[in-house]
Amino acid sequence: MVRLHDIRTRLIGCIVLLLLSCTQTEASKIPNIQFLQGRPLPTAPISTAKQYRFTEDMFAMRNRIFWQALSSFKDRPDIHYLEVGVYEGRALLWVLEHIFTHPTSTLTGIDLFASGDGEFKPKEVYANPKDFKQRYFQNINSSGQKQRITTHVGYSQDILKTLQHNSYDIIYIDGCHTLTCARADSLLAWSLLKKDGLLMIDDYSERDFPDVHTAAQELFQKHQHSMKVLHTGWVLVLQKTQ
Ligand SMILES: C[S@@+](CC[C@H](N)C(=O)[O-])C[C@H]1O[C@@H](n2cnc3c(N)ncnc32)[C@H](O)[C@@H]1O
């Protein structure tokens, strides 16, 4: 009788431990979620009428996911967008033309306009940052909407600290890719996001950008109870739920 009781107690203990360890592993990693899978959605190119100047298109494979994540914000008033790492302005101008079209919506860009510490250098353009800074500002002028766009030049890790908490609806991080930067950018950005707002983290790839991936996992571990994972892909999309 005593032995049976012992066995039962041990068995229950083991089950509880097993359940606890499962819950912890599940809860501490970003679950794999693909939203709107398979649904054909329109993707729109950037205007050719505006005479924008770009040397390369880092946004091409993203406009579909941007459309999926952001189409519910299209044409709405008082939507505030923040982008970390604007480069020549391709993503920022795409969302300006296709999503944040309302005259009361604003766009804020941050860039060092130089390759950050440990930043990958895809082309020689990074060797001459003055060129892409100039191109960015020319493109902003060409948009005809520069009154709605604010640009901060400097390290995002410093500038994000100066911005107002809970004031952005969408934040897109595509800046420095080292662990220190990615960690700071994502944590600071989270505090700037409004409730129901979206945080989009570019280059979320364990294989190609392990530091960006690690920083995103850490953000999830810290804030998982106030976030919903909407999409895991090259761009990770998280929603702030409280
Ligand atoms: C991949 S590019 C951004 C591409 C851009 N989102 C687009 O749509 O074309 C990365 C940008 O991050 C900027 N950057 C790198 N480190 C930074 C830092 N610490 N603070 C601010 N910007 C940084 C670089 O100057 C570069 O323009």
The ligand as an SDF file (V2000), in Angstrom:
LIG
                    3D

 27 29  0  0  0  0  0  0  0  0999 V2000
   19.7640   47.3110  -44.7990 C   0  0  0  0  0  0  0  0  0  0  0  0
   19.9410   49.0420  -44.8330 S   0  0  0  0  0  0  0  0  0  0  0  0
   18.2670   49.6250  -44.7240 C   0  0  0  0  0  0  0  0  0  0  0  0
   17.4590   49.4170  -45.9850 C   0  0  0  0  0  0  0  0  0  0  0  0
   16.1900   50.2430  -46.0280 C   0  0  0  0  0  0  0  0  0  0  0  0
   15.2830   49.8880  -44.9470 N   0  0  0  0  0  0  0  0  0  0  0  0
   15.4970   50.1350  -47.3790 C   0  0  0  0  0  0  0  0  0  0  0  0
   14.2900   49.9360  -47.4130 O   0  0  0  0  0  0  0  0  0  0  0  0
   16.1400   50.2600  -48.4090 O   0  0  0  0  0  0  0  0  0  0  0  0
   20.5720   49.3720  -43.2290 C   0  0  0  0  0  0  0  0  0  0  0  0
   20.7070   50.8370  -42.8820 C   0  0  0  0  0  0  0  0  0  0  0  0
   20.9630   50.9230  -41.4800 O   0  0  0  0  0  0  0  0  0  0  0  0
   21.8360   52.0000  -41.2380 C   0  0  0  0  0  0  0  0  0  0  0  0
   22.5080   51.7620  -39.9470 N   0  0  0  0  0  0  0  0  0  0  0  0
   23.4490   50.8470  -39.6470 C   0  0  0  0  0  0  0  0  0  0  0  0
   23.8030   50.9170  -38.3600 N   0  0  0  0  0  0  0  0  0  0  0  0
   23.0510   51.9010  -37.8090 C   0  0  0  0  0  0  0  0  0  0  0  0
   22.9460   52.4590  -36.4910 C   0  0  0  0  0  0  0  0  0  0  0  0
   23.6710   51.9900  -35.4790 N   0  0  0  0  0  0  0  0  0  0  0  0
   22.0570   53.4780  -36.2890 N   0  0  0  0  0  0  0  0  0  0  0  0
   21.3080   53.9590  -37.3210 C   0  0  0  0  0  0  0  0  0  0  0  0
   21.3660   53.4640  -38.5760 N   0  0  0  0  0  0  0  0  0  0  0  0
   22.2260   52.4540  -38.8200 C   0  0  0  0  0  0  0  0  0  0  0  0
   22.7910   51.9920  -42.4360 C   0  0  0  0  0  0  0  0  0  0  0  0
   23.3310   53.2850  -42.6340 O   0  0  0  0  0  0  0  0  0  0  0  0
   21.8540   51.5620  -43.5780 C   0  0  0  0  0  0  0  0  0  0  0  0
   21.3560   52.6620  -44.2800 O   0  0  0  0  0  0  0  0  0  0  0  0
  1  2  1  0
  2  3  1  0
  2 10  1  0
  3  4  1  0
  4  5  1  0
  5  6  1  0
  5  7  1  0
  7  8  2  0
  7  9  1  0
 10 11  1  0
 11 12  1  0
 11 26  1  0
 12 13  1  0
 13 14  1  0
 13 24  1  0
 14 15  1  0
 14 23  1  0
 15 16  2  0
 16 17  1  0
 17 18  1  0
 17 23  2  0
 18 19  1  0
 18 20  2  0
 20 21  1  0
 21 22  2  0
 22 23  1  0
 24 25  1  0
 24 26  1  0
 26 27  1  0
M  CHG  2   2   1   9  -1
M  END
$$$$
